[in-house]
Amino acid sequence: MINNSNEQQHQCYVCQERFLSRNDLQHHLRQKCYPSDMREQVEQLTQHIRDDKRRQKLQQILWKHGKLFDV
């Protein structure tokens, strides 16, 4: 959504909360507004990865391209 002052606003489609950046919005969606079964599935698919950084990178890929993986 773009307002009259040309500042870009990012708004959650579920709860209507607004965020300054797209990253903040995506983080919010993952933590709160995406369905719990989706969050659980991403966790289950990555729980075997012990290295936190690698697990988080894979989780980011799954969130970004989840439809390709039926997430």
Secondary structure, DSSP 8 states (H G I E B T S, - for coil): -B-TTS-B-EE-TTT--EESSHHHHHHHIIIIIS-HHHHHHHHHHHTT---HHHHHHHHHHHHHTGGGGT-
